[in-house]
Amino acid sequence: MAISEKISPKAIDTAVLVLSDSNTLSFAAAVDPLRAANRRAGRTLFSWRFVTPTESAAKLTSGIEVQGLPLAALESCDLLIIVAGFNLDAHATPQLLAALRRLAPHAGQIAAIDGASWLLASAGLLDGQSATAHWEDLEHFATRFDAVETLPHRFVQSGKFATAGAAMPGLDMMLRLIEERFGARLAQEVAGAFLHDPSQPADLPQNPASRQSLARHHPAVARALALMQAHVETPLSIAALATQLSLSPRVLELRFKAALGQSPKATYLALRLSEAHRLALDTSLPVQDIALATGFASQASFARAFSKAHGRSLRALRQER
């Protein structure tokens, strides 16, 4: 692949730093939303160039090679997107980390997908920030980088940094960045181009990919999630959930912490608000009906919870469509 698109002074100058051993889907999640945003807008909103740690091409896990500008030659950009995957300790060379520290003050915003949050943390750039990492590495990441608030979320925005745990959360993160810069309508059109529904909130815990995996390693949590999803309109109490699973509320709490990194109460609320977000965009139901359909007896409490979770009121979300 060659360096893409001539930089336009009106476009967001984007540098995509690609490391060898990156997942090809993570690479696509970083770049294709930019292309789709330009196409849907009918003008160049993003101009990008590929960057590699050295003068050598980055080789993705699929064998695809990405040619780019050496990182040492990159002086500044509006948006730096870093894509990394495996063999992170080997890639986190003193030269790479020094280059990231040099560039960080000259990058308007920095987004990291999959293993890239490990590199930012290794460079000390995430100290005092919140961040996430791939679910397989979360515990190790939290132990290794104790100056970073490690969250088990799909993606996390903290200051000028945005971190995503894997390819699909990375796509959701890119859609959020497009929404913040150009509005929800364009972000929805870009998502529609991929037939992708980014309705899951950022702070929903990362699910280890499949229900089969969760059921195998944390069967009680998998059953609890199924009960939660079956009782969105009439939520069960945590005590009632625990009873149906033949557990104490305390044991249920501990199992959720181990599996998902947060409490059953927080998980249940995130599921209900995710459904509220979907109903807001996919239906014309009045706010009161959506509140009732997601288990809120009070419209006021629903409005507060929705705004806190999604950064805007339900009415404002609809107006942006």
Phi and psi in degrees as a GROMACS rama.xvg file:
@    title "Ramachandran Plot"
@    xaxis  label "Phi"
@    yaxis  label "Psi"
@TYPE xy
-95.5624  165.951  ALA-2
-59.7476  133.212  ILE-3
-95.0028  149.457  SER-4
45.8735  127.042  GLU-5
-65.8763  136.125  LYS-6
-68.3836  128.559  ILE-7
-103.8  136.307  SER-8
-62.9954  -20.6599  PRO-9
-93.3019  -10.4087  LYS-10
-89.7124  162.401  ALA-11
-77.4802  114.426  ILE-12
-72.282  108.081  ASP-13
-115.431  131.231  THR-14
-111.849  127.992  ALA-15
-109.305  102.599  VAL-16
-84.6794  116.952  LEU-17
-114.503  128.401  VAL-18
-104.604  148.869  LEU-19
-58.3196  154.686  SER-20
71.7008  16.784  ASP-21
-80.7393  147.399  SER-22
-68.7746  132.939  ASN-23
-62.8693  -35.404  THR-24
-67.3798  -36.1194  LEU-25
-64.5947  -39.7581  SER-26
-61.3142  -46.0315  PHE-27
-63.7896  -38.1309  ALA-28
-63.0836  -27.7155  ALA-29
-79.6769  -40.0785  ALA-30
-95.2129  -43.1737  VAL-31
-62.4788  -34.7609  ASP-32
-60.9779  -32.5703  PRO-33
-65.6743  -46.768  LEU-34
-61.0429  -45.069  ARG-35
-66.1205  -35.9224  ALA-36
-63.5548  -43.5804  ALA-37
-60.7576  -44.4704  ASN-38
-65.8303  -44.631  ARG-39
-69.3198  -33.6521  ARG-40
-79.1408  -19.8081  ALA-41
75.6364  15.9133  GLY-42
-156.904  168.634  ARG-43
-84.2106  100.241  THR-44
-85.5768  -36.6189  LEU-45
-122.709  131.27  PHE-46
-113.986  136.111  SER-47
-137.612  154.522  TRP-48
-133.186  145.757  ARG-49
-85.3211  142.976  PHE-50
-129.651  142.576  VAL-51
-126.007  157.395  THR-52
-58.8555  -34.7974  PRO-53
-131.163  -168.182  THR-54
-74.9508  -11.5641  GLU-55
-78.845  152.288  SER-56
-68.6675  151.038  ALA-57
-88.2431  132.687  ALA-58
-107.386  116.272  LYS-59
-75.5398  168.824  LEU-60
-62.5909  -23.6285  THR-61
-81.299  -9.63196  SER-62
98.63  -9.72959  GLY-63
-65.7204  135.954  ILE-64
-105.943  135.549  GLU-65
-113.546  114.202  VAL-66
-85.2837  143.612  GLN-67
-160.712  177.116  GLY-68
-70.5144  134.783  LEU-69
-61.4617  139.17  PRO-70
-55.8137  -34.4256  LEU-71
-62.4779  -22.1443  ALA-72
-91.0901  -7.34806  ALA-73
-85.0436  121.832  LEU-74
-98.7955  -35.0983  GLU-75
-164.477  165.885  SER-76
-167.038  160.747  CYS-77
-77.9021  -36.2062  ASP-78
-139.842  124.13  LEU-79
-109.55  120.717  LEU-80
-111.507  126.855  ILE-81
-113.453  128.829  ILE-82
-118.36  121.422  VAL-83
-140.278  163.275  ALA-84
-140.319  -91.857  GLY-85
-102.41  170.257  PHE-86
56.406  45.2048  ASN-87
-66.8409  -38.2126  LEU-88
-61.9415  -36.9587  ASP-89
-69.8201  -34.7697  ALA-90
-79.6766  -21.6747  HIS-91
-81.4869  62.037  ALA-92
-73.6722  157.245  THR-93
-55.3494  -35.5713  PRO-94
-66.9094  -43.5619  GLN-95
-65.077  -45.5488  LEU-96
-65.1147  -39.1358  LEU-97
-64.5619  -39.1208  ALA-98
-65.5854  -38.8672  ALA-99
-65.2965  -42.1025  LEU-100
-64.3569  -37.3542  ARG-101
-66.0187  -41.6655  ARG-102
-79.4624  -31.3009  LEU-103
-50.7078  -44.8837  ALA-104
-66.6106  -15.6779  PRO-105
-106.307  9.63094  HIS-106
-110.927  126.206  ALA-107
-62.9841  -41.3554  GLY-108
-145.958  146.974  GLN-109
-127.724  124.31  ILE-110
-118.631  135.649  ALA-111
-124.693  131.183  ALA-112
-117.247  135.051  ILE-113
62.3303  -117.599  ASP-114
-77.4171  -2.89084  GLY-115
-67.196  -27.3298  ALA-116
-63.044  -29.9938  SER-117
-62.38  -41.2046  TRP-118
-68.019  -42.7819  LEU-119
-62.6115  -41.795  LEU-120
-66.5948  -39.0484  ALA-121
-62.8178  -30.9844  SER-122
-81.5222  -3.47817  ALA-123
80.5422  8.48739  GLY-124
-79.2118  -18.4495  LEU-125
-98.3005  4.05584  LEU-126
-58.4314  129.429  ASP-127
81.224  0.558621  GLY-128
-107.164  166.678  GLN-129
-96.8096  146.163  SER-130
-158.895  165.704  ALA-131
-128.876  171.559  THR-132
-146.006  173.423  ALA-133
-57.422  141.352  HIS-134
-57.2634  -30.1612  TRP-135
-68.3523  -22.9858  GLU-136
-107.613  1.1637  ASP-137
-58.0447  -48.3632  LEU-138
-64.1017  -43.5788  GLU-139
-64.5383  -42.1042  HIS-140
-60.1433  -47.2638  PHE-141
-63.3643  -37.2801  ALA-142
-72.1627  -40.7022  THR-143
-71.4564  -37.9842  ARG-144
-117.688  77.1442  PHE-145
-75.355  -8.39696  ASP-146
-86.1436  -2.4714  ALA-147
-107.539  135.732  VAL-148
-80.5801  103.243  GLU-149
-86.2305  124.345  THR-150
-116.116  145.563  LEU-151
-85.3545  19.7437  PRO-152
-76.4208  164.285  HIS-153
-61.9447  -48.5331  ARG-154
-148.914  158.068  PHE-155
-134.718  134.817  VAL-156
-112.057  129.011  GLN-157
-148.885  110.162  SER-158
61.7193  -131.384  GLY-159
-86.6084  1.58283  LYS-160
-105.584  141.36  PHE-161
-131.718  130.789  ALA-162
-127.938  139.636  THR-163
-126.858  143.214  ALA-164
-78.2322  -18.9826  GLY-165
-167.439  -171.069  ALA-166
-63.4806  -51.3817  ALA-167
-69.1243  -42.2137  MET-168
-60.4271  -30.2305  PRO-169
-64.1099  -40.1916  GLY-170
-62.513  -44.2613  LEU-171
-61.7212  -39.1316  ASP-172
-63.9335  -42.9347  MET-173
-63.6452  -39.2151  MET-174
-62.9695  -37.55  LEU-175
-65.2033  -41.0427  ARG-176
-64.3048  -38.2925  LEU-177
-65.3096  -42.4565  ILE-178
-61.0625  -43.7557  GLU-179
-64.7421  -32.7971  GLU-180
-90.1509  -34.0724  ARG-181
-130.078  4.6089  PHE-182
100.788  157.214  GLY-183
-66.5422  -32.9264  ALA-184
-62.7654  -46.5627  ARG-185
-64.4685  -41.6297  LEU-186
-59.6142  -39.1254  ALA-187
-68.4853  -36.4948  GLN-188
-66.9093  -39.298  GLU-189
-64.4265  -44.6035  VAL-190
-60.3019  -40.6073  ALA-191
-63.5668  -32.1721  GLY-192
-62.4725  -27.2033  ALA-193
-99.5452  4.08258  PHE-194
52.8421  42.9438  LEU-195
-114.618  135.379  HIS-196
-107.675  100.558  ASP-197
-86.8429  46.2792  PRO-198
-80.5331  -15.8984  SER-199
-73.0845  129.732  GLN-200
-66.5529  156.369  PRO-201
-58.7179  -36.2015  ALA-202
-88.7415  9.72331  ASP-203
-68.5424  133.047  LEU-204
-59.3973  147.963  PRO-205
-64.6465  127.796  GLN-206
-92.4907  126.506  ASN-207
-60.5271  64.0586  PRO-208
67.5099  -57.9541  ALA-209
-126.879  152.435  SER-210
-63.3674  -31.9137  ARG-211
-60.8947  -41.1107  GLN-212
-65.1859  -45.0832  SER-213
-64.7131  -42.5242  LEU-214
-63.5925  -33.7598  ALA-215
-73.9647  -42.9947  ARG-216
-92.9642  -30.0597  HIS-217
-138.532  67.8878  HIS-218
-60.1264  -37.1767  PRO-219
-65.3488  -39.3999  ALA-220
-66.2664  -41.759  VAL-221
-60.3306  -42.729  ALA-222
-67.4785  -38.2225  ARG-223
-63.1393  -42.6229  ALA-224
-62.7104  -39.2451  LEU-225
-63.3987  -40.6457  ALA-226
-65.0712  -41.0908  LEU-227
-60.3783  -45.1188  MET-228
-68.267  -28.1909  GLN-229
-79.8688  -13.7638  ALA-230
-128.658  54.9055  HIS-231
-77.6824  -42.0411  VAL-232
-72.2817  -35.9185  GLU-233
-125.504  80.0099  THR-234
-59.6017  140.782  PRO-235
-82.0422  151.078  LEU-236
-72.6125  158.526  SER-237
-63.089  -35.1423  ILE-238
-62.9881  -41.495  ALA-239
-67.3568  -39.0285  ALA-240
-59.2189  -48.2865  LEU-241
-60.3597  -41.8766  ALA-242
-60.7174  -44.4211  THR-243
-64.3003  -24.9817  GLN-244
-95.9559  3.55679  LEU-245
58.5619  40.3171  SER-246
-126.83  162.433  LEU-247
-83.725  154.041  SER-248
-55.0018  -35.5764  PRO-249
-65.7329  -43.8803  ARG-250
-65.5337  -39.9483  VAL-251
-60.9738  -42.2325  LEU-252
-58.8455  -46.9167  GLU-253
-64.3568  -37.4282  LEU-254
-70.6509  -35.7284  ARG-255
-66.6876  -40.7741  PHE-256
-60.8323  -41.3905  LYS-257
-69.8041  -39.0077  ALA-258
-84.0686  -41.5471  ALA-259
-121.518  -8.46623  LEU-260
80.7351  7.0505  GLY-261
-150.836  172.704  GLN-262
-76.0306  159.063  SER-263
-61.7331  -33.5173  PRO-264
-63.4247  -46.1219  LYS-265
-65.652  -39.1783  ALA-266
-64.8969  -43.5629  THR-267
-62.1836  -44.181  TYR-268
-63.0866  -41.5823  LEU-269
-62.7574  -39.7573  ALA-270
-63.8819  -43.4918  LEU-271
-66.3392  -40.9209  ARG-272
-72.778  -28.4754  LEU-273
-64.7513  -42.2041  SER-274
-65.7106  -37.2834  GLU-275
-62.6402  -40.8132  ALA-276
-61.1307  -43.6713  HIS-277
-62.8896  -45.4503  ARG-278
-63.7872  -35.4983  LEU-279
-63.3505  -38.4614  ALA-280
-88.4414  -31.9423  LEU-281
-99.3219  -8.04426  ASP-282
-133.726  170.433  THR-283
-108.642  21.5306  SER-284
-58.7744  140.91  LEU-285
-62.1222  157.833  PRO-286
-56.6701  -42.5435  VAL-287
-60.6838  -39.8248  GLN-288
-68.6943  -36.7377  ASP-289
-67.2918  -39.4804  ILE-290
-58.908  -46.7119  ALA-291
-66.0909  -38.6581  LEU-292
-67.9199  -17.3977  ALA-293
-114.67  18.7074  THR-294
86.3337  19.9162  GLY-295
-104.874  117.447  PHE-296
-75.6022  -27.5748  ALA-297
-108.698  126.005  SER-298
-65.1037  -32.3664  GLN-299
-66.8257  -44.8472  ALA-300
-66.4817  -36.4955  SER-301
-62.1318  -45.3079  PHE-302
-61.1528  -41.7581  ALA-303
-64.7523  -45.5801  ARG-304
-66.2709  -40.7797  ALA-305
-64.9972  -46.106  PHE-306
-63.2064  -39.3364  SER-307
-65.931  -39.7121  LYS-308
-75.7129  -37.0143  ALA-309
-113.082  0.640818  HIS-310
77.6755  4.75885  GLY-311
-163.743  162.079  ARG-312
-73.3583  163.052  SER-313
-62.6954  -40.7737  LEU-314
-63.4555  -41.4695  ARG-315
-64.7899  -38.1696  ALA-316
-60.8049  -43.6916  LEU-317
-67.0359  -37.1574  ARG-318
-66.1216  -27.2046  GLN-319
-79.4232  -11.1436  GLU-320
